[in-house]
Amino acid sequence: MHGLSTQAVRNYEEAGILPAARRTPHGYRAYTSLHARALRAFLALVPGHGRPTATSIMRAVNEGAAEEAFRLIDESHAQLLDDRRTLQAVESALRDLEPTAASAPGPGAGQVTVREPGAGSGAGGTFIGPLADELGVRPATLRTWERAGLVRPRRDPLTGYRVYDEADVRDARLAHQLRRGGYPLERIAPLIAQVRAAGGLKPLEAALRDWHGRLSTRGRAMLTGAAELEAYLRERG
């Protein structure tokens, strides 16, 4: 009925996704409409909540711990809201970037740099520790981003320490926000490169539209999952 193998159905039962099936005198499992409803609920929950959380929700329901199931659902909705706020923060950060075109011909003419309003000259720059603290990540994460091409700090000639100027700090903030939005490093690197070259929101418009679409799809999937779970709860009594 659902395009699953018989082994998959047995695995779902063993995982607690389905209630325990009655056994015939010969040991065969006998599934009822309740099991079919449970399977529909699980498959509907997966797109919105992910397989691990959907499994935990169904297991909690089947163990009679409905409040735990509701808590897990609430956490997923809270995460979706947080992701929406992250997207808004990314869009806000990009709107705050001001492109400054080179005004005179010569080396670098036609290139575009980006500066943050209100930031200082950045002559001294920021070291890796303070920047990591500001972003709430580990210094090792910034080094990973550097290897992936997301940030390009210079080295202090005396100490050899990494020094992040204003553009590097901007790129690190964008990378951090995009990572929170679920983007892998290999997709962030070209976006950051385009922002460096073009200095504005346009290079990220397609990514932001995709991000909006994924959040909307997830939100609708949660509604579908909730409807199927409610139907299962009613049938369970």
N, C-alpha and C positions, 0 to 999 in steps of 0.2 A: 504493500500500500504506500509506503514512504520511500521506496527505492533503496532500502537498507538490506544488508545481508542478515541472515539469521544469527550469525555470530555477533553482529553489532547490537542486535536487540538483546541477546543474552548479556553482552557487556554492559549495556545500559541498566539492565536489571541488577547486575552485580554491583554497579556503581551507586545504586540507590536512586537513579533517575526515574526508574519505573518501580511501582510497588511490587512486592514479591508475588510471583505468579503461583496459582494453585497447580499442584502436580497431579497427573492422572495415575491410576494404579500402575501403569507401565513407566512412570517417571517423566512423561512428556509435560512440558509447560503448557498451561491453558490460559491464554490471554483473553481479556474481556474488553468491552468498550471503554472501561476505566483506564486500562493500559494504553489503548489507542489515544485517549484524551491526554494522558500524561506525556506520551511521546510527542503529540502535536504541541503541547505547551513547551516542552523542552526545545524542540526545533525552532519554535517561534521566539524563545528567549535568547538563543545563541547570537543572532545578529546584533541585538542591542546591548547585551551584557557580556558577551564573550563566553566561550565554552566553559572555562573553570567556574565562573560565577553562576552561570546557568545550571551547571551541575550541582553546585552548593545550594542553590535555591530549591531545586527539585528534591534534593536529599532532605533538606530541612522540612519541606512540606510533607514528604512521605514518612518522616519520623515524628510528625505531629508538632513540629516546632515552627508554626506559621509566623510567629513574631520574628524569628531569626531570618526567615525568608524575606519578610518585609524590610528588615534592616539592610539586608544585602541589596535589595532593590533600591532602597533609599540611597545607599552609597553609590550605586551606579548613576542615579540621577544627579547626585551631588558632583560626581566626577564629570558628567556631561556639562553641568553648569560651569564648573571650573574650566573646562576646555573652551567653552564659549567665551568666558572672560579672558582666557589666554589669547584667543583669536582677536578679541577686541583690543587687547594690549599690543599685539603685534601690529595691527592696523594703525593704532594710535602712535606707536613708536615710528612707523614708517612715515606717517603724515608729518611727524615732527622733524624729519630729515630735510635739510635745506641744501639743494644743489648749488654749487658755486662754480661757475664755468671760468676757466682761465681767460683773462681779458687780453692778454698780450700774446702775439705769436712767438714761436721759438720752441725749445724743447718742452714737450708736454702739452703744447697747445692743442686745444680741442678736447683734452681730457677733462673729466668731471670729478671733482672731489666732493665729499659730503662732510658737513660739520654739524654738530648738535647745538641747537640754540641753548644759550646759557652756560655752555661748557667753557672752561678756561682754555688757554692756549695749548695746554698739554705738552709744553716743551720738556718737562721732566718725565712725563708719562706715568703709567701705573704699573706696579710690579704684579707678578702672578698671584701672590698670596692675597693682597687686598681685593683684586678683581674677583678671585674665586669666592672670597667671603661675601662680596656684594651680590654675586649671582646665586649664592647658595650651592655651589658645586665644589668639587675637589680640584686642587691644582692639576692632578693627573688628567682630569676631564679636559681642562684647557690645553694640556699638551696633546691629548688625543685630537682635539679640534684643530690644533695647529698642523698635525701630521695629515689631517684630512683636507687642509687648505682653507678652513673656515676663518682662521685668524692668522695674521702674519706679523708677530711682534719682532721688533729689532732686538739686538743684544747690546747691553751696556758694554762699552769697550774696556772698562776697567774691571768690572766684576763678572761679566759674561751673563748676567741675569737677563731674563726676558723683560722687555719694556713695552707696554701696550700704549700706543698713542690714542687720540680721540677716535680715529677710524677703527682701530682694533677693538676698542671698548664697545663701539656701536655694533661691530660685526659679532662680537661675543654675545651681546644682549639679544641680537636677532637670532643667532644660533640657538641660544638657550630657549627663547620663546618658541621657535619652530620645533625644537626637540620635544618640548612639552606638548606641542600639537600633534606629535606622532610621526614627524618626518625623520627619515633615516639620514645619516650624515652624507651619503652619496647624492641625495636629492637636495640637501641644504647647500652644499658647496657651490654648485652652479648658480643658485639663487643669490648667494652672497657675492659671487663674482660679478653678477649682473648689476647688483646694487652698487658695488664699487665703481663699475664703469659708467652706469647711467645715473646714479644718485637719486633714486626716487621710488615711488610705489609701483610704477608700471611693470617693471620686471617680475613683480610678485603677484600681479593681478590674477593670473591663471591659477597659481598655487592657492591664493586666498579663496578664489571661487570654489576650487576643489575642496578646500578645507570646510567652507560653509556647507557645501553639498554633503560631505561625509557626516557632519554633525547633524544636519537635518535628517539624513537617512537613518542615523542611529536613533534619533529622537522618535521617528515614526516606528522604527522597529521595536522600540521599548513599548510603545502603545499597543502594537500588535501582540507582543509577548504578554503584556498585562491582560489583554482580553482573553487570550488562550489560557493563561494561568487562572484567571477568575472562573472560567468555564470548568476547568479541572477541579478547582476548589469546591464549586457548587456540586459537581458530580460526586466528589468524595463525601460531601455532607459535612 
